[in-house]
Amino acid sequence: MKRVLKAFKGHKHICFLDFEGTQFSHEMIAYGAVLVTIDKNGYIIKRKAPIKRLVKPKNAIGRYVENLTGITRLDIDRFGVSFSQAMKDLKKYCGLVFKKCSFVTFGNHDIRILNQSISYNLDSPKELCKVIKSNYVDFQAIISEFIKDEKNNVLSLAHYMDVFHLKFDGTAHDPQYDATNLATLYDTFMKQKDVVLTEFRKNIGRITYHPAPVDKVMKKLANGQAVTPEDLDTFMKEYIA
């Protein structure tokens, strides 16, 4: 899809990311990443084994986040690294393509976590973080343009996978699995254009924020009915009568 490839600025490598953050300060406590190579169509042709890092925050994690992610302060104290080291590890993982790579997340909360972690860590590698932010792409914003639920709401990662009949691999809110499942969803979205078209048609048929005459036209089209310019004129005349 040209719409998606344009967002990647010609990059042939994508690093799918998922950040987990604290409950209140929204600092990073973990990330998962998987680096892929794409072809000219945007299809994934190579995947690198994913990585996961636990990251030491300056503030408390929060019980809700501990229950959601399974990550405790004890885990982080035993196995975590500093935010600075975690970002350096990500750069090392991406290797020579780090500066020529798009960083894809599901939703924009991950960037908030990145920014909060930068603000709480005076030794944060700002140049590395700048590369990530300047090449960041929110895949949720892209897919939700075409696919939403019956009430016109954005779906979760797991529910978008359900649309394409994909099985969620691993445990939700484990950043490594969230990153790898995001990569799978992206690749399927790019390849299964028939599913995207079907869902997009449903989505258009449910939109109600344009003028009533246009709404009638769009609903007829979404239902497979033919509409002429004369039909639009009729709907407009009825509307202003």
C-alpha positions, -999 to +999 in steps of 0.1 A: +000+000+000+014+033-011-002+050+020+019+028+043+052+028+023+051+066+021+052+067+059+084+046+059+103+072+038+118+046+016+133+026+044+138-011+038+140-020+074+113-017+101+118-022+138+085-031+154+085-019+190+064-022+221+071-002+253+056-010+287+055+019+312+049+026+349+014+033+360+018+070+370+051+085+357+048+065+324+085+056+324+097+026+305+100-006+324+104-029+294+105-031+256+103-057+230+116-053+194+118-072+162+137-060+132+124-070+097+134-064+061+107-055+036+106-058-002+093-031-027+057-040-019+062-036+018+060-074+025+083-088+052+109-110+036+133-114+066+129-113+104+156-111+130+151-129+163+133-105+187+148-090+218+134-080+252+148-057+278+137-048+313+144-012+321+149+004+355+125+034+361+131+062+386+096+059+400+073+032+413+057+008+388+022+006+402+003-025+411-021-023+381+009-024+357+025-052+377-007-073+374-011-064+337+024-071+326+037-096+352+067-073+356+076-066+392+101-043+409+120-074+420+123-085+383+136-052+373+161-049+402+175-083+393+175-082+355+169-047+344+193-022+329+193+016+329+173+035+303+205+047+287+218+011+283+185-002+271+185+024+242+221+015+234+211-022+233+183-013+208+208+005+186+232-024+187+203-048+179+194-028+148+230-025+137+241-006+107+205+001+096+196+019+128+195+054+112+178+040+080+150+022+098+114+030+106+102+024+142+067+012+143+044+010+174+008+003+179-006+036+192+012+067+203+015+059+240+048+043+233+063+077+223+049+092+255+068+065+274+099+073+255+096+110+262+089+105+298+119+082+302+141+108+285+129+135+310+136+113+340+171+103+329+197+130+326+221+106+310+197+094+283+212+090+248+192+119+233+206+114+198+196+078+197+161+087+209+159+115+184+165+089+156+136+068+168+112+097+172+121+112+137+114+078+121+084+068+142+052+054+126+020+047+145+005+016+128-027+019+148-034+053+132-029+037+097-050+005+102-078+024+120-083+045+089-096+014+072-109-009+100-130+000+131-157-018+151-194-014+146-195+017+168-166+033+148-141+026+176-104+017+171-097-019+179-070-034+201-040-052+186-055-086+195-089-077+180-073-064+148-056-098+146-090-114+150-102-095+119-076-113+098-081-146+116-046-145+131-037-163+163-021-141+190+013-156+197+023-156+234+010-134+262-006-100+257+014-071+274+046-090+271+065-065+250+084-091+230+052-109+220+033-076+214+061-065+190+062-098+171+024-099+168+024-063+155+049-073+128+026-102+119-005-080+118+013-054+096+025-081+071-010-096+069-026-062+065-003-054+036-009-088+018-047-094+024-060-063+006-093-081+000-100-082+038-089-046+041-113-036+013-142-055+028-137-039+062-130-004+047-164-006+029-181-014+062-163+015+078-173+040+052-209+028+055-209+036+092-195+071+090-221+096+100-203+129+103-206+141+067-237+159+054-269+139+053-271+137+014-236+125+012-243+100+040-271+085+020-249+081-011-221+065+009-244+040+026-259+030-008-224+025-022-213+006+008-243-017+003-233-023-033-261-001-049-255+021-079-257+059-073-258+086-099-252+123-098-290+127-102-295+107-070-272+130-051-292+160-064-324+144-052-309+138-018-297+174-016-331+187-027-348+166+000-324+178+026-329+215+019-367+213+013 
